[in-house]
């Protein structure tokens, strides 16, 4: 993580209502294609009526720590 809150995108789960956690999976985009990138602001994709779209997440990433011009990434588990 850096000063802007960026890092990897991971899914963590708890079976004990938050007492303990384990990393379920790493959702970070391909590190070969995006070496040195940071990611943050993971959020669900929602429809105009506010309902969530199952299996879709939106987040942002950038490479240059001094010029954090971001790109949006869409994770679509349905494709």
N, C-alpha and C positions, 0 to 999 in steps of 0.2 A: 504494500500500500504506500502511496506517496501523499504529499501535502494536499492533494485534491481528492483524496479518498479513493484513488484508483488502484486496481490490482487485478486479480483473476476473477472469473465468474464461476462460482461453485454452488452446488446444491447440498445443503446440510439437513439431516433429519434427526429427529429425537423420538424414541419410543417411550421415554419416561417423562413426558410433559415438560421437557426442557432441562431436566436434571443432567443428562449427558447428551452429547451430540456426536455424530459421525458424518464424515464427508461421504455423500452418496455418489456424486459425480462432478467432474470438471466440465463446465460448459464454455470455457474460454475458446474463442476462435483459434483456428490452426496457428500454432506458434511459428511454424515455418513461413507462412504467408504474412503473419503479423508479429515479427520479432520485436521485442522490447515495448510492445503496446501495453497500455493500462486501460482498464474498463471500469465503469461504475454506472450508477442510476438504473439498476435493473427494475423493470416494471412490467406488469401484465399488459397485454394488448386488450383494449376494451372497445366494444361496439358503441355507437352513438347513444344507446340507451343506458350505458354504463356497465353492461354485463361483460364478463371476461370471455375472451376467446380461448378455449381449451387448447393447451399445447403451444401457445405462442407467448414469447417474451421479447421485450424491446430493451436494449441497453446501448450505451455509448462508449466509444473508445478513441484513444489518441496516442500518438507516439512521442512527439516532442514535448518534454516537460516544461519548456519555456514558452511554447506557443501551443496551448492545448485546444487547437481547432479539432473538434470531434467529428466522428462519423457515427451514424446510427447503424446498429446491427439488429437484425430480426431473426430470432430463433423460432423456427417453425417445425415442431416435432411431427406434424402431420404430413410433411412432404418427404 
